[in-house]
Amino acid sequence: MEAIIRTYSSLSEMKADEYRYWHSRPVHERMEAVAELTVSLYGLKGKTADDFRFQRVVEVLPRPRR
């Protein structure tokens, strides 16, 4: 894999390029990136993803029958 170095004249230009890049990627790839970042951030806190699950049910909503 070849590294690509880009220089930007402003933060807004960099953000616009990043936005275009992520919107060019398929949804499953974006979701995988979010999951990877989430697990990495949990690791920085010394936690696992299981430590942040819901502790209890807040409210149960009735659902109409089909």
DSSP file (Angstrom, degrees, kcal/mol; ACC not computed):
  #  RESIDUE AA STRUCTURE BP1 BP2  ACC     N-H-->O    O-->H-N    N-H-->O    O-->H-N    TCO  KAPPA ALPHA  PHI   PSI    X-CA   Y-CA   Z-CA
    1    1 A M              0   0    0      0, 0.0     2,-0.4     0, 0.0     0, 0.0   0.000 360.0 360.0 360.0 130.7    0.0    0.0    0.0
    2    2 A E        -     0   0    0      1,-0.0     2,-0.2     2,-0.0     0, 0.0  -0.759 360.0-125.5 -94.1 131.4    1.4    3.4   -1.0
    3    3 A A        -     0   0    0     -2,-0.4     2,-0.5     1,-0.0    -1,-0.0  -0.508  19.5-154.9 -75.2 140.5    1.1    6.3    1.4
    4    4 A I        -     0   0    0     -2,-0.2     2,-0.5     2,-0.0    -1,-0.0  -0.976   4.2-162.3-118.5 126.1   -0.5    9.4    0.1
    5    5 A I        -     0   0    0     -2,-0.5     2,-0.4     2,-0.0    -2,-0.0  -0.932   9.9-176.0-110.5 126.2    0.3   12.8    1.7
    6    6 A R        -     0   0    0     -2,-0.5     2,-0.4     2,-0.0    -2,-0.0  -0.931  11.5-153.5-119.9 144.6   -2.0   15.7    1.2
    7    7 A T        -     0   0    0     -2,-0.4     2,-0.4     2,-0.0    -2,-0.0  -0.940  10.5-161.4-115.8 142.6   -1.6   19.3    2.3
    8    8 A Y        -     0   0    0     -2,-0.4     3,-0.1     1,-0.1     4,-0.0  -0.912  20.3-147.1-123.5 148.1   -4.6   21.6    2.9
    9    9 A S  S    S+     0   0    0     -2,-0.4     2,-0.3     1,-0.2    -1,-0.1   0.631  84.2  16.2 -88.4 -14.1   -4.7   25.3    3.1
   10   10 A S  S  > S-     0   0    0      1,-0.1     4,-1.7     0, 0.0    -1,-0.2  -0.990  71.2-117.0-153.9 160.5   -7.5   25.3    5.7
   11   11 A L  H  > S+     0   0    0     -2,-0.3     4,-2.6     1,-0.2     5,-0.2   0.870 114.8  55.7 -65.1 -38.1   -9.3   23.1    8.2
   12   12 A S  H  > S+     0   0    0      1,-0.2     4,-2.1     2,-0.2    -1,-0.2   0.863 106.1  51.0 -66.1 -34.8  -12.6   23.4    6.3
   13   13 A E  H  > S+     0   0    0      2,-0.2     4,-2.0     1,-0.2    -1,-0.2   0.901 111.1  48.6 -66.1 -40.9  -10.9   22.2    3.1
   14   14 A M  H  X S+     0   0    0     -4,-1.7     4,-2.4     2,-0.2    -2,-0.2   0.922 111.8  48.7 -64.6 -44.5   -9.6   19.2    5.0
   15   15 A K  H  X S+     0   0    0     -4,-2.6     4,-2.5     1,-0.2    -2,-0.2   0.885 109.6  52.4 -63.4 -39.7  -13.0   18.4    6.5
   16   16 A A  H  X S+     0   0    0     -4,-2.1     4,-2.3     2,-0.2    -1,-0.2   0.902 110.6  47.8 -63.7 -40.9  -14.7   18.7    3.1
   17   17 A D  H  X S+     0   0    0     -4,-2.0     4,-2.3     2,-0.2    -2,-0.2   0.906 112.2  49.3 -66.2 -41.4  -12.2   16.2    1.6
   18   18 A E  H  X S+     0   0    0     -4,-2.4     4,-2.4     2,-0.2     5,-0.2   0.902 110.4  51.1 -63.1 -41.7  -12.7   13.8    4.6
   19   19 A Y  H  X S+     0   0    0     -4,-2.5     4,-2.0     1,-0.2    -2,-0.2   0.929 110.6  48.3 -61.1 -47.3  -16.5   14.1    4.2
   20   20 A R  H  X S+     0   0    0     -4,-2.3     4,-0.9     1,-0.2    -2,-0.2   0.898 110.7  52.5 -60.4 -40.8  -16.2   13.3    0.5
   21   21 A Y  H >X S+     0   0    0     -4,-2.3     3,-1.0     1,-0.2     4,-0.7   0.957 110.5  45.1 -61.4 -51.6  -14.0   10.3    1.2
   22   22 A W  H >< S+     0   0    0     -4,-2.4     3,-0.6     1,-0.3    -1,-0.2   0.834 111.0  53.7 -67.1 -30.8  -16.3    8.7    3.7
   23   23 A H  H 3< S+     0   0    0     -4,-2.0    -1,-0.3     1,-0.2    -2,-0.2   0.672 103.7  57.6 -75.9 -14.7  -19.4    9.2    1.5
   24   24 A S  H << S+     0   0    0     -3,-1.0    -1,-0.2    -4,-0.9    -2,-0.2   0.638  93.1  86.0 -84.5 -14.5  -17.6    7.5   -1.3
   25   25 A R  S << S-     0   0    0     -4,-0.7     5,-0.0    -3,-0.6     2,-0.0  -0.564  90.3-101.5 -86.2 150.0  -17.1    4.3    0.9
   26   26 A P    >>  -     0   0    0      0, 0.0     4,-1.8     0, 0.0     3,-0.6  -0.300  33.0-111.1 -66.9 156.1  -19.8    1.7    1.1
   27   27 A V  H 3> S+     0   0    0      1,-0.3     4,-2.6     2,-0.2     5,-0.2   0.888 115.6  55.6 -57.4 -43.6  -22.1    1.7    4.2
   28   28 A H  H 3> S+     0   0    0      1,-0.2     4,-2.0     2,-0.2    -1,-0.3   0.854 107.1  50.8 -62.3 -32.6  -20.6   -1.6    5.6
   29   29 A E  H <> S+     0   0    0     -3,-0.6     4,-1.9     2,-0.2    -1,-0.2   0.890 110.2  49.1 -70.7 -38.7  -17.1   -0.1    5.5
   30   30 A R  H  X S+     0   0    0     -4,-1.8     4,-2.1     2,-0.2    -2,-0.2   0.907 111.1  50.1 -65.1 -40.8  -18.2    3.0    7.3
   31   31 A M  H  X S+     0   0    0     -4,-2.6     4,-2.4     1,-0.2    -2,-0.2   0.895 109.0  51.8 -65.1 -39.4  -20.0    0.9   10.0
   32   32 A E  H  X S+     0   0    0     -4,-2.0     4,-2.4    -5,-0.2    -1,-0.2   0.891 108.7  51.3 -62.4 -39.3  -16.8   -1.3   10.4
   33   33 A A  H  X S+     0   0    0     -4,-1.9     4,-2.3     2,-0.2    -2,-0.2   0.899 109.8  49.2 -65.3 -40.6  -14.8    1.9   10.9
   34   34 A V  H  X S+     0   0    0     -4,-2.1     4,-2.4     2,-0.2    -2,-0.2   0.922 111.8  48.7 -63.7 -44.2  -17.2    3.2   13.6
   35   35 A A  H  X S+     0   0    0     -4,-2.4     4,-2.4     1,-0.2    -2,-0.2   0.908 111.3  50.0 -63.0 -41.8  -17.1   -0.2   15.4
   36   36 A E  H  X S+     0   0    0     -4,-2.4     4,-2.1     1,-0.2    -1,-0.2   0.913 111.9  47.3 -63.8 -43.1  -13.3   -0.2   15.3
   37   37 A L  H  X S+     0   0    0     -4,-2.3     4,-2.5     2,-0.2    -1,-0.2   0.894 110.8  52.6 -64.2 -40.0  -13.0    3.3   16.6
   38   38 A T  H  X S+     0   0    0     -4,-2.4     4,-2.3     2,-0.2    -2,-0.2   0.937 110.6  46.1 -62.3 -47.5  -15.5    2.5   19.4
   39   39 A V  H  X S+     0   0    0     -4,-2.4     4,-2.1     1,-0.2    -1,-0.2   0.893 112.3  52.2 -63.0 -39.6  -13.6   -0.6   20.5
   40   40 A S  H  X S+     0   0    0     -4,-2.1     4,-1.8     2,-0.2    -1,-0.2   0.910 109.8  48.2 -62.8 -42.6  -10.3    1.5   20.4
   41   41 A L  H  X S+     0   0    0     -4,-2.5     4,-1.3     2,-0.2    -2,-0.2   0.889 109.5  52.3 -67.6 -38.2  -11.8    4.2   22.6
   42   42 A Y  H  <>S+     0   0    0     -4,-2.3     5,-2.8     1,-0.2     3,-0.4   0.915 108.3  53.0 -59.9 -41.5  -13.1    1.7   25.1
   43   43 A G  H ><5S+     0   0    0     -4,-2.1     3,-1.2     1,-0.2    -2,-0.2   0.870 103.4  55.9 -62.3 -37.7   -9.6    0.2   25.2
   44   44 A L  H 3<5S+     0   0    0     -4,-1.8    -1,-0.2     1,-0.3    -2,-0.2   0.822 108.1  49.1 -63.2 -30.4   -8.1    3.7   26.0
   45   45 A K  T 3<5S-     0   0    0     -4,-1.3    -1,-0.3    -3,-0.4    -2,-0.2   0.469 118.8-113.6 -85.9  -2.2  -10.5    3.9   29.0
   46   46 A G  T < 5S+     0   0    0     -3,-1.2     2,-0.2    -4,-0.3    -3,-0.2   0.766  80.3 113.8  76.4  25.3   -9.4    0.4   30.1
   47   47 A K      < -     0   0    0     -5,-2.8    -1,-0.3    -6,-0.2     2,-0.3  -0.723  59.0-132.5-121.9 169.9  -12.9   -1.0   29.4
   48   48 A T    >   -     0   0    0     -2,-0.2     3,-1.3    -3,-0.1     4,-0.3  -0.776  35.0-104.2-115.2 167.7  -14.5   -3.4   27.1
   49   49 A A  G >  S+     0   0    0     -2,-0.3     3,-1.4     1,-0.3    -1,-0.0   0.814 119.1  64.1 -61.3 -29.7  -17.6   -3.0   25.0
   50   50 A D  G >  S+     0   0    0      1,-0.3     3,-1.1     2,-0.2    -1,-0.3   0.761  90.5  66.1 -66.1 -24.0  -19.5   -5.2   27.5
   51   51 A D  G <  S+     0   0    0     -3,-1.3    -1,-0.3     1,-0.2    -2,-0.2   0.672 100.4  51.4 -69.9 -15.7  -18.9   -2.7   30.3
   52   52 A F  G <  S+     0   0    0     -3,-1.4    -1,-0.2    -4,-0.3    -2,-0.2   0.074  78.7 123.3-113.0  24.0  -21.1   -0.1   28.5
   53   53 A R  S <  S-     0   0    0     -3,-1.1    -3,-0.0     1,-0.1     2,-0.0  -0.410  76.7 -78.3 -78.4 161.5  -24.2   -2.2   27.9
   54   54 A F        -     0   0    0      1,-0.1    -1,-0.1    -2,-0.1     3,-0.1  -0.333  34.7-152.4 -59.2 138.6  -27.6   -1.0   29.2
   55   55 A Q  S    S-     0   0    0      1,-0.2     2,-0.3    -3,-0.1    -1,-0.1   0.787  71.0 -10.1 -83.5 -30.0  -28.0   -1.7   32.9
   56   56 A R  S    S-     0   0    0      0, 0.0     2,-0.5     0, 0.0    -1,-0.2  -0.961  80.2 -83.5-158.5 169.9  -31.8   -2.0   32.8
   57   57 A V        -     0   0    0     -2,-0.3     3,-0.1     1,-0.2     0, 0.0  -0.734  33.4-166.3 -82.6 127.2  -34.9   -1.4   30.6
   58   58 A V        -     0   0    0     -2,-0.5     2,-0.3     1,-0.3    -1,-0.2   0.929  66.7 -13.3 -81.1 -48.8  -35.9    2.2   30.8
   59   59 A E        -     0   0    0      2,-0.0     2,-0.5     0, 0.0    -1,-0.3  -0.978  54.7-141.9-157.4 140.8  -39.4    1.9   29.3
   60   60 A V        -     0   0    0     -2,-0.3    -3,-0.0    -3,-0.1     0, 0.0  -0.933  21.4-152.7-106.4 123.9  -41.3   -0.7   27.3
   61   61 A L        -     0   0    0     -2,-0.5     2,-0.1     1,-0.0    -2,-0.0  -0.801  18.2-118.1 -98.7 134.6  -43.5    0.8   24.5
   62   62 A P        -     0   0    0      0, 0.0    -1,-0.0     0, 0.0     0, 0.0  -0.443  28.2-153.6 -67.9 144.1  -46.7   -1.0   23.4
   63   63 A R        -     0   0    0     -2,-0.1     2,-0.0     0, 0.0     0, 0.0  -0.970  17.4-115.6-122.4 132.3  -46.6   -2.1   19.8
   64   64 A P        -     0   0    0      0, 0.0     2,-0.1     0, 0.0     0, 0.0  -0.363  35.4-111.9 -65.9 145.1  -49.6   -2.5   17.6
   65   65 A R              0   0    0      1,-0.1     0, 0.0    -2,-0.0     0, 0.0  -0.441 360.0 360.0 -73.4 150.7  -50.2   -6.1   16.3
   66   66 A R              0   0    0     -2,-0.1    -1,-0.1     0, 0.0     0, 0.0   0.416 360.0 360.0 -92.8 360.0  -49.8   -6.8   12.6
